[in-house]
Amino acid sequence: MNKQVYKNLEILSLELAEWITSLIEEKLQIQSRFCIALSGGNTPKRLNELLSTSPYRERIDWRKIHVFFGDERAVPLEDERNNARMAFDTLLNKVDIPADQIHIMQTQLTPEKAAEQYETVLQQYFGGSEKNFPETTFDLILLGMGDDGHTLSLFPGTAVIHEERKWAASLFLPAQDMFRITITKNIANRANYIVFMISGSGKSHALREVLEGQYDPDRYPSQVIEPLHGELHFFLDEAAAAEL
């Protein structure tokens, strides 16, 4: 595990944009495509904006990029709360990436059907089946973390934290009065690079518990993110890292 701490979210976003761009440049010298799973929420907005502007936009061969999403709110694509909508507004509409290489969760379906459909998309792309996970999935998955320690849509006390069979699942969160769709830990943990991008003092206590506390994923679900073969990186600002 690698931790890097930066003064504020702006510097964190700049450093991570450079890190991601350099990784993509390196990998596309030896492979024909690069597969990234994007994160929702507010923290990665600035990162997305940077990747859509010079010099990063020109350095990345977007025709070879394939985009997935780690989780989604079960609201229409037109809804501002939709993670894919945020990614289109801040990044994907601003770069030359083929539309058929952007794989969004189909929230016009029921949550359960949307999860099943995304599982099929993942299986078709990576190979594997319900009973057979692939050795690796994404080249890079970007993750956030909430002040309750959740990541993806793995929220404290939810059964999906412990899901071992499904590639993607749906769940209802009473606190948000909302359905969510998420990939499961077994898909995230098979990524080659897993990057947590965490900002803000409100997350400092949960981050300390995730990294230094007892293993209790029902309270701090981010603890289930443990790469099987790849690298785990935490990009933090000073406020988030204050209790480490």
Backbone bond lengths (Angstrom), bond angles and torsions (degrees), N, CA, C in turn:
res aa  C-N    CA-C-N  psi(-1)  N-CA   C-N-CA  omega(-1)  CA-C   N-CA-C  phi
1 M - - - 1.465 - - 1.528 109.87 -
2 N 1.316 115.65 138.38 1.459 121.48 -179.85 1.527 109.44 -121.93
3 K 1.332 117.00 129.38 1.465 121.52 176.94 1.520 109.57 -115.41
4 Q 1.330 115.57 131.90 1.454 121.21 174.86 1.522 108.14 -128.45
5 V 1.319 116.57 130.81 1.453 122.37 -175.33 1.528 109.58 -117.88
6 Y 1.335 115.98 131.98 1.463 121.93 -178.41 1.525 109.30 -125.34
7 K 1.315 115.70 159.59 1.460 121.89 -169.90 1.526 112.73 -60.31
8 N 1.321 117.25 -43.31 1.464 120.30 -176.15 1.522 109.60 -151.57
9 L 1.319 116.12 177.55 1.464 121.00 -175.58 1.522 111.99 -64.82
10 E 1.323 118.07 -34.73 1.465 120.46 -179.87 1.530 110.84 -63.75
11 I 1.313 116.63 -48.32 1.463 119.45 179.52 1.522 110.35 -66.87
12 L 1.328 116.64 -40.51 1.459 121.16 175.90 1.522 110.61 -56.36
13 S 1.318 117.31 -45.79 1.461 121.58 -178.58 1.525 111.34 -64.90
14 L 1.320 117.03 -41.33 1.469 121.33 178.25 1.524 110.95 -62.94
15 E 1.319 116.27 -46.06 1.461 119.84 -178.27 1.530 111.34 -65.94
16 L 1.326 116.50 -39.70 1.461 119.52 -179.71 1.524 110.93 -71.04
17 A 1.321 117.65 -36.26 1.466 120.45 175.91 1.526 110.80 -59.75
18 E 1.312 116.44 -42.78 1.470 120.39 177.69 1.519 110.92 -66.15
19 W 1.321 116.70 -42.48 1.472 120.71 -179.51 1.526 110.98 -62.11
20 I 1.333 116.54 -46.03 1.464 120.64 -179.97 1.521 110.96 -64.29
21 T 1.324 116.37 -45.66 1.463 120.23 -178.79 1.519 110.93 -61.39
22 S 1.307 117.40 -43.77 1.462 120.85 179.18 1.528 111.16 -64.33
23 L 1.334 117.11 -39.38 1.461 120.16 177.88 1.524 110.97 -63.06
24 I 1.323 116.80 -44.94 1.467 120.15 179.26 1.528 110.63 -62.48
25 E 1.325 116.64 -44.85 1.475 119.96 178.49 1.527 110.58 -57.99
26 E 1.315 116.27 -44.59 1.471 120.82 -178.86 1.521 111.12 -63.70
27 K 1.321 117.09 -48.03 1.464 120.20 -175.06 1.524 112.36 -70.01
28 L 1.335 117.69 -33.95 1.459 119.36 -178.66 1.526 112.67 -74.13
29 Q 1.312 116.82 -5.52 1.457 119.30 171.28 1.520 111.57 -77.75
30 I 1.330 116.59 -20.22 1.468 119.98 -175.86 1.527 113.19 -124.33
31 Q 1.332 117.97 -1.94 1.461 120.88 177.17 1.522 109.25 -141.72
32 S 1.329 115.63 160.60 1.470 119.92 -170.33 1.521 113.68 -88.95
33 R 1.323 117.68 -12.96 1.454 120.35 -179.48 1.519 108.93 -152.15
34 F 1.330 115.39 161.17 1.463 121.37 179.19 1.515 107.68 -131.48
35 C 1.310 115.75 127.21 1.466 121.52 -174.30 1.527 109.65 -110.46
36 I 1.318 116.69 121.92 1.460 122.28 -177.99 1.525 110.15 -124.83
37 A 1.319 116.08 138.46 1.463 121.38 172.60 1.520 107.94 -105.86
38 L 1.317 116.52 123.06 1.456 122.07 -176.08 1.526 111.36 -89.66
39 S 1.330 114.29 159.14 1.450 122.30 179.02 1.525 110.12 -107.36
40 G 1.322 116.78 153.14 1.458 121.25 175.41 1.514 110.59 -98.34
41 G 1.314 115.58 -162.00 1.457 120.55 -179.85 1.517 111.98 85.43
42 N 1.330 115.11 -176.57 1.465 120.23 -176.33 1.522 113.87 -84.73
43 T 1.327 117.39 -32.91 1.468 120.36 -172.52 1.526 113.55 -56.66
44 P 1.349 120.88 -43.71 1.472 119.17 -175.57 1.530 115.15 -82.68
45 K 1.317 118.74 2.28 1.470 118.98 -178.06 1.523 111.84 -58.49
46 R 1.323 116.86 -46.98 1.461 120.04 -179.11 1.521 110.81 -65.22
47 L 1.309 117.89 -38.96 1.460 121.85 175.67 1.524 110.52 -58.18
48 N 1.325 116.68 -47.63 1.468 120.46 178.32 1.515 111.48 -58.53
49 E 1.327 116.09 -44.14 1.471 120.03 -179.98 1.520 111.27 -61.13
50 L 1.316 116.70 -41.01 1.462 120.04 178.88 1.524 111.25 -64.14
51 L 1.324 117.41 -44.24 1.464 120.52 -178.99 1.523 112.07 -63.70
52 S 1.334 117.04 -22.20 1.468 120.67 -178.86 1.531 112.87 -89.09
53 T 1.328 117.19 0.05 1.467 121.03 -177.08 1.525 110.18 -123.94
54 S 1.322 115.38 168.50 1.462 120.92 178.97 1.529 110.10 -66.14
55 P 1.329 117.83 145.55 1.469 127.51 1.86 1.527 113.97 -90.94
56 Y 1.327 117.04 -3.56 1.464 119.43 -172.30 1.522 112.04 -67.59
57 R 1.309 116.99 -40.14 1.470 120.47 -177.44 1.522 111.13 -56.99
58 E 1.343 116.40 -42.48 1.462 119.81 -177.39 1.532 111.91 -76.24
59 R 1.300 117.38 -27.74 1.471 119.90 -177.83 1.527 112.98 -76.83
60 I 1.315 117.06 -22.56 1.468 121.41 -179.33 1.527 109.19 -95.40
61 D 1.330 116.11 129.78 1.469 120.88 174.64 1.531 107.83 -84.62
62 W 1.317 115.43 89.66 1.458 120.62 -173.43 1.517 113.41 -64.55
63 R 1.329 117.48 -19.63 1.479 120.29 178.08 1.516 111.29 -67.81
64 K 1.324 117.08 -14.90 1.463 121.41 -179.37 1.537 112.17 -108.87
65 I 1.325 116.47 8.90 1.458 120.72 -178.72 1.530 110.09 -97.66
66 H 1.316 115.96 133.97 1.460 122.48 175.25 1.524 107.52 -118.03
67 V 1.325 116.26 128.71 1.466 121.87 -170.89 1.526 110.92 -113.70
68 F 1.320 114.65 132.59 1.458 122.58 172.90 1.527 108.07 -125.49
69 F 1.322 115.68 177.09 1.465 121.36 178.16 1.520 109.34 -130.53
70 G 1.327 115.24 139.22 1.452 119.95 -179.31 1.509 113.41 -72.97
71 D 1.333 115.95 -36.63 1.460 118.87 178.28 1.523 109.18 -158.26
72 E 1.314 114.82 173.35 1.457 119.78 -175.82 1.515 110.01 -155.67
73 R 1.313 114.97 147.62 1.462 120.95 169.74 1.526 107.99 -84.10
74 A 1.314 117.18 139.66 1.466 121.10 -176.94 1.528 109.98 -79.79
75 V 1.320 115.13 65.35 1.464 123.19 176.07 1.515 107.56 -129.95
76 P 1.339 118.70 157.84 1.465 120.45 -177.27 1.523 112.73 -59.79
77 L 1.322 115.72 155.16 1.458 121.25 178.71 1.527 111.28 -56.64
78 E 1.320 117.37 -29.35 1.457 121.23 -178.82 1.533 112.50 -75.58
79 D 1.321 116.92 -13.83 1.460 121.71 -178.21 1.528 109.75 -76.28
80 E 1.317 117.57 134.81 1.460 121.03 -177.44 1.534 112.77 -64.88
81 R 1.322 117.56 -17.32 1.463 120.66 178.09 1.518 112.64 -80.37
82 N 1.316 117.31 -10.33 1.460 122.61 -177.35 1.527 109.87 -72.34
83 N 1.327 117.09 126.73 1.463 120.78 -177.75 1.526 112.51 -62.47
84 A 1.333 116.69 -41.80 1.457 119.17 179.26 1.525 111.23 -64.13
85 R 1.325 116.20 -39.10 1.468 120.06 177.24 1.527 110.21 -57.25
86 M 1.331 117.02 -45.64 1.457 120.23 178.28 1.522 111.03 -60.47
87 A 1.325 117.37 -41.77 1.461 120.85 -179.10 1.532 111.48 -66.58
88 F 1.332 116.87 -38.99 1.467 119.56 176.52 1.531 110.47 -64.28
89 D 1.329 116.58 -44.89 1.467 120.62 -176.45 1.520 112.74 -66.53
90 T 1.330 117.18 -36.23 1.462 120.28 -173.43 1.522 114.00 -98.32
91 L 1.340 117.38 -16.52 1.470 119.53 -174.57 1.522 114.59 -144.37
92 L 1.322 116.74 -59.88 1.467 119.72 -164.47 1.520 113.71 -67.48
93 N 1.342 117.49 -30.94 1.469 119.50 177.26 1.527 112.70 -75.63
94 K 1.330 116.94 -6.92 1.459 121.33 -173.30 1.524 113.27 -108.58
95 V 1.335 116.99 0.42 1.460 120.47 -179.08 1.524 109.22 -128.59
96 D 1.323 115.35 163.49 1.466 121.59 -173.52 1.523 110.03 -91.09
97 I 1.325 115.27 70.74 1.462 120.64 178.80 1.523 109.15 -111.17
98 P 1.331 118.37 129.41 1.469 120.40 179.80 1.530 111.39 -58.86
99 A 1.323 115.33 136.88 1.468 120.19 -175.90 1.522 112.43 -60.04
100 D 1.351 116.83 -33.55 1.465 118.51 -177.35 1.525 112.47 -77.62
101 Q 1.329 117.32 1.55 1.464 121.52 175.64 1.529 111.84 -103.22
102 I 1.335 115.76 7.88 1.459 121.79 175.85 1.522 107.76 -110.35
103 H 1.305 116.79 116.48 1.466 122.18 -172.39 1.524 109.24 -111.97
104 I 1.330 116.22 98.32 1.460 121.08 -178.39 1.526 109.70 -97.47
105 M 1.308 115.42 160.80 1.464 121.01 175.08 1.523 108.72 -81.86
106 Q 1.311 116.28 131.64 1.464 122.66 -170.61 1.524 110.57 -83.72
107 T 1.324 115.95 84.44 1.457 120.46 -173.30 1.525 113.47 -75.14
108 Q 1.337 118.17 -4.09 1.463 119.07 173.13 1.530 110.72 -74.56
109 L 1.341 117.03 -14.23 1.452 122.25 175.00 1.528 109.16 -85.25
110 T 1.313 116.65 169.03 1.457 118.42 171.21 1.532 108.07 -63.63
111 P 1.324 118.78 154.00 1.471 119.50 179.93 1.523 113.34 -53.78
112 E 1.324 116.69 -42.75 1.460 119.53 -179.80 1.523 111.41 -63.52
113 K 1.333 117.05 -43.86 1.459 120.95 178.77 1.525 111.00 -67.27
114 A 1.334 117.04 -36.58 1.462 120.55 178.90 1.527 110.42 -63.40
115 A 1.327 116.82 -40.17 1.462 120.21 177.59 1.526 110.85 -66.14
116 E 1.327 117.05 -42.53 1.462 120.79 178.35 1.527 110.74 -62.71
117 Q 1.341 115.79 -41.45 1.451 119.64 -179.96 1.525 111.39 -64.79
118 Y 1.336 116.66 -39.71 1.458 119.32 -179.13 1.521 110.61 -70.63
119 E 1.300 116.45 -35.00 1.464 120.00 174.73 1.524 110.43 -59.69
120 T 1.322 116.73 -41.71 1.468 120.93 177.70 1.523 110.90 -63.84
121 V 1.324 117.02 -43.03 1.468 121.02 177.87 1.528 110.73 -59.27
122 L 1.313 116.36 -45.54 1.468 120.86 -179.85 1.525 111.42 -64.06
123 Q 1.319 116.72 -41.75 1.459 120.19 -179.77 1.521 111.29 -66.54
124 Q 1.326 117.16 -38.76 1.462 120.23 178.37 1.523 111.35 -66.81
125 Y 1.327 116.58 -33.90 1.464 120.72 -176.87 1.525 111.53 -79.82
126 F 1.319 117.30 -46.09 1.461 121.06 -173.33 1.525 113.77 -97.26
127 G 1.346 116.92 -13.03 1.448 119.74 -171.27 1.519 109.41 81.62
128 G 1.319 115.26 171.05 1.455 118.38 -177.97 1.514 111.00 101.80
129 S 1.322 114.82 -179.43 1.455 120.86 -175.97 1.523 108.33 -152.95
130 E 1.311 115.05 -177.58 1.458 120.18 -179.32 1.522 111.89 -57.83
131 K 1.331 116.08 -33.61 1.462 120.03 -177.26 1.529 112.82 -101.07
132 N 1.327 116.64 3.33 1.460 119.27 -173.48 1.521 109.81 -145.99
133 F 1.329 116.68 98.92 1.457 120.42 177.24 1.524 110.18 -75.49
134 P 1.340 117.48 148.29 1.461 119.77 176.11 1.528 110.50 -70.72
135 E 1.331 115.99 162.64 1.464 119.12 178.67 1.523 111.03 -65.76
136 T 1.338 116.03 -41.49 1.461 120.32 178.02 1.528 109.73 -133.46
137 T 1.321 115.02 155.61 1.462 120.13 176.36 1.532 109.12 -118.96
138 F 1.308 118.39 -104.17 1.458 121.92 -174.22 1.529 111.55 -73.18
139 D 1.324 115.78 147.92 1.459 118.46 168.16 1.521 109.68 -64.60
140 L 1.327 115.60 -38.95 1.465 121.43 -178.51 1.516 109.58 -148.36
141 I 1.319 116.49 132.03 1.460 120.31 170.70 1.518 108.38 -120.83
142 L 1.319 115.62 130.07 1.454 122.85 176.47 1.522 108.96 -96.88
143 L 1.314 116.11 129.66 1.448 121.35 -178.94 1.522 110.40 -125.32
144 G 1.307 115.90 148.48 1.449 121.77 168.97 1.513 109.02 -109.64
145 M 1.311 115.68 -179.27 1.461 120.42 174.77 1.516 109.11 -146.00
146 G 1.328 116.32 134.49 1.453 120.79 178.07 1.512 111.60 -83.98
147 D 1.315 116.36 169.61 1.459 119.42 -179.95 1.529 112.35 -70.70
148 D 1.338 116.45 -7.23 1.469 120.87 173.45 1.529 111.78 -97.95
149 G 1.321 116.80 4.51 1.457 120.93 178.79 1.512 114.60 86.42
150 H 1.335 118.62 6.18 1.466 119.11 179.37 1.529 109.93 -78.25
151 T 1.329 114.93 154.77 1.449 121.70 169.45 1.514 107.13 -141.02
152 L 1.358 117.26 159.10 1.459 119.95 -168.47 1.524 106.33 50.78
153 S 1.341 118.00 -137.71 1.468 119.26 170.08 1.517 109.87 -112.13
154 L 1.327 114.55 38.87 1.462 121.53 174.63 1.526 107.14 -93.93
155 F 1.318 115.91 93.61 1.459 121.95 -175.25 1.522 110.53 -97.23
156 P 1.340 116.89 152.43 1.462 119.73 -179.61 1.524 112.23 -51.13
157 G 1.333 114.61 134.82 1.454 120.60 175.17 1.514 116.15 78.15
158 T 1.338 118.36 5.97 1.463 120.00 -179.51 1.519 110.81 -96.24
159 A 1.321 115.49 146.11 1.470 120.63 -175.98 1.525 112.30 -64.99
160 V 1.326 117.75 -27.41 1.460 120.71 -175.11 1.526 111.94 -63.62
161 I 1.327 117.85 -20.65 1.463 121.17 175.94 1.524 110.39 -54.43
162 H 1.326 116.05 -36.66 1.466 121.75 -172.96 1.533 112.47 -102.25
163 E 1.316 117.62 9.92 1.468 120.72 -178.32 1.533 110.48 -61.95
164 E 1.329 116.45 127.46 1.463 120.88 -177.73 1.526 113.63 -114.29
165 R 1.311 117.25 -13.52 1.466 119.75 -172.60 1.521 112.80 -106.57
166 K 1.311 116.87 -43.74 1.454 120.70 -173.77 1.532 111.20 -78.12
167 W 1.325 115.14 151.74 1.464 122.21 173.30 1.530 110.04 -87.01
168 A 1.314 116.31 -31.98 1.465 122.78 179.09 1.520 107.71 -144.45
169 A 1.317 115.95 150.93 1.467 120.29 -175.91 1.519 109.56 -146.42
170 S 1.309 115.71 161.28 1.463 121.53 174.63 1.521 108.56 -116.63
171 L 1.321 115.05 155.80 1.459 120.24 178.20 1.516 108.86 -154.91
172 F 1.331 115.46 157.52 1.458 121.40 176.05 1.517 108.62 -108.78
173 L 1.346 115.42 131.19 1.457 121.27 178.43 1.532 109.26 -107.27
174 P 1.315 118.66 104.44 1.463 120.27 -179.50 1.529 112.71 -57.08
175 A 1.329 117.36 -37.37 1.468 120.53 -177.53 1.524 111.88 -62.39
176 Q 1.332 116.49 -29.40 1.463 121.30 178.47 1.522 112.47 -102.64
177 D 1.340 116.57 -6.58 1.457 122.03 -174.79 1.526 109.89 50.21
178 M 1.334 115.10 48.57 1.457 119.68 -171.96 1.527 110.32 -151.63
179 F 1.318 115.25 143.60 1.461 120.95 169.84 1.527 108.90 -84.06
180 R 1.318 115.80 148.66 1.458 122.45 175.58 1.530 108.49 -129.19
181 I 1.331 115.65 156.43 1.458 122.80 175.71 1.519 106.14 -125.75
182 T 1.318 116.92 136.67 1.459 119.26 -175.28 1.521 111.88 -148.16
183 I 1.316 115.85 148.18 1.453 118.40 165.06 1.528 107.04 -72.99
184 T 1.303 116.96 162.08 1.456 121.53 -177.35 1.527 110.92 -100.38
185 K 1.312 115.50 170.46 1.466 120.20 -175.90 1.518 112.23 -61.30
186 N 1.336 117.27 -33.45 1.463 119.49 -177.58 1.522 112.56 -66.97
187 I 1.316 117.36 -25.27 1.465 121.05 176.16 1.529 109.89 -83.46
188 A 1.325 116.81 -44.41 1.467 120.03 178.72 1.524 111.56 -62.49
189 N 1.312 117.19 -41.48 1.457 120.86 -174.89 1.519 113.85 -72.71
190 R 1.317 117.26 -8.69 1.457 120.72 177.19 1.538 112.35 -96.81
191 A 1.321 117.22 8.03 1.461 121.12 174.75 1.527 110.01 -72.12
192 N 1.331 115.78 152.01 1.469 120.52 178.63 1.522 111.49 -73.43
193 Y 1.326 116.21 -35.71 1.463 121.73 176.94 1.525 107.93 -134.05
194 I 1.337 115.84 128.39 1.456 122.03 176.02 1.519 107.30 -116.70
195 V 1.328 117.03 123.42 1.456 121.59 -177.54 1.520 109.87 -123.37
196 F 1.327 116.13 119.81 1.455 122.00 168.74 1.527 108.21 -90.23
197 M 1.314 115.93 128.34 1.464 122.05 173.30 1.524 106.78 -113.41
198 I 1.350 116.45 112.08 1.459 120.32 -171.06 1.519 109.53 -131.43
199 S 1.332 115.53 129.73 1.463 121.14 -176.22 1.526 110.11 -138.06
200 G 1.324 116.42 143.08 1.459 120.54 170.75 1.516 114.32 107.89
201 S 1.325 116.55 143.24 1.459 122.52 -177.27 1.519 112.71 -66.77
202 G 1.332 117.28 -25.51 1.451 120.46 -179.77 1.516 113.80 -64.62
203 K 1.324 116.88 -14.92 1.463 120.97 -178.00 1.521 112.37 -104.14
204 S 1.330 117.71 -0.72 1.462 120.07 -172.04 1.530 112.39 -65.60
205 H 1.341 117.67 -40.24 1.463 119.49 -178.61 1.525 110.99 -67.80
206 A 1.329 116.58 -47.10 1.469 119.69 179.61 1.518 110.64 -61.97
207 L 1.326 117.41 -39.14 1.463 120.27 -179.91 1.527 110.29 -63.28
208 R 1.326 117.36 -41.31 1.463 119.60 177.91 1.526 110.58 -62.02
209 E 1.324 117.07 -41.99 1.461 120.08 179.75 1.527 111.20 -66.47
210 V 1.331 116.22 -39.90 1.467 120.05 179.68 1.525 110.53 -62.10
211 L 1.323 116.60 -44.14 1.465 120.25 -173.30 1.525 113.82 -89.08
212 E 1.326 117.42 -31.99 1.458 119.53 -171.66 1.525 114.14 -122.73
213 G 1.322 117.30 -10.01 1.455 120.40 -178.21 1.515 112.82 -85.44
214 Q 1.325 116.15 179.45 1.457 120.90 175.84 1.523 110.26 -64.91
215 Y 1.330 115.61 151.85 1.460 120.07 179.68 1.520 109.37 -73.02
216 D 1.317 116.02 109.87 1.460 122.53 -178.40 1.525 108.37 -148.61
217 P 1.332 117.21 73.38 1.463 120.54 -173.73 1.515 114.71 -64.89
218 D 1.323 118.08 -19.13 1.460 118.67 175.81 1.527 110.66 -67.54
219 R 1.332 117.16 -26.64 1.465 121.72 175.38 1.522 111.25 -92.88
220 Y 1.320 116.41 -38.55 1.470 121.60 -176.56 1.526 108.90 -130.22
221 P 1.334 117.03 82.04 1.466 121.10 -171.60 1.535 114.97 -59.97
222 S 1.328 118.01 -22.87 1.470 118.84 179.69 1.528 111.63 -59.99
223 Q 1.323 117.31 -17.45 1.460 120.14 178.97 1.525 113.13 -66.11
224 V 1.334 118.70 -18.49 1.469 119.34 -179.69 1.525 111.71 -78.89
225 I 1.308 117.48 -7.46 1.464 119.84 178.17 1.518 108.78 -83.37
226 E 1.313 114.47 101.53 1.460 123.44 -179.38 1.527 107.65 -139.82
227 P 1.332 117.62 104.71 1.467 119.42 -174.45 1.527 112.56 -60.57
228 L 1.321 115.32 137.38 1.459 120.23 179.19 1.516 111.80 -76.17
229 H 1.333 116.01 -38.97 1.467 120.40 -176.92 1.526 112.09 -130.50
230 G 1.319 117.20 -21.96 1.454 120.97 -168.66 1.515 114.30 -94.40
231 E 1.325 114.86 -164.57 1.457 122.71 -178.30 1.524 110.77 -105.64
232 L 1.329 115.62 145.50 1.460 122.45 178.70 1.522 108.73 -116.03
233 H 1.336 116.47 124.05 1.460 122.40 -178.07 1.522 109.88 -126.06
234 F 1.326 116.59 139.20 1.455 122.91 172.32 1.524 108.42 -114.55
235 F 1.318 116.52 117.52 1.466 122.81 173.30 1.533 106.69 -103.92
236 L 1.322 116.81 114.19 1.461 122.48 -170.49 1.519 110.92 -125.78
237 D 1.333 115.62 154.09 1.462 117.29 165.44 1.525 108.65 -98.37
238 E 1.329 115.77 168.77 1.458 119.54 -173.94 1.523 112.53 -61.09
239 A 1.332 116.38 -34.07 1.462 119.27 -179.26 1.526 111.34 -64.92
240 A 1.321 116.70 -43.65 1.476 120.32 179.13 1.511 111.48 -67.06
241 A 1.323 117.37 -33.95 1.460 122.21 -175.68 1.519 113.19 -88.67
242 A 1.320 118.16 5.81 1.461 121.64 -170.05 1.519 114.59 -60.43
243 E 1.336 118.39 -27.46 1.470 120.52 -177.47 1.516 113.26 -99.27
244 L 1.321 116.82 2.35 1.465 119.16 179.71 1.520 110.59 -81.46
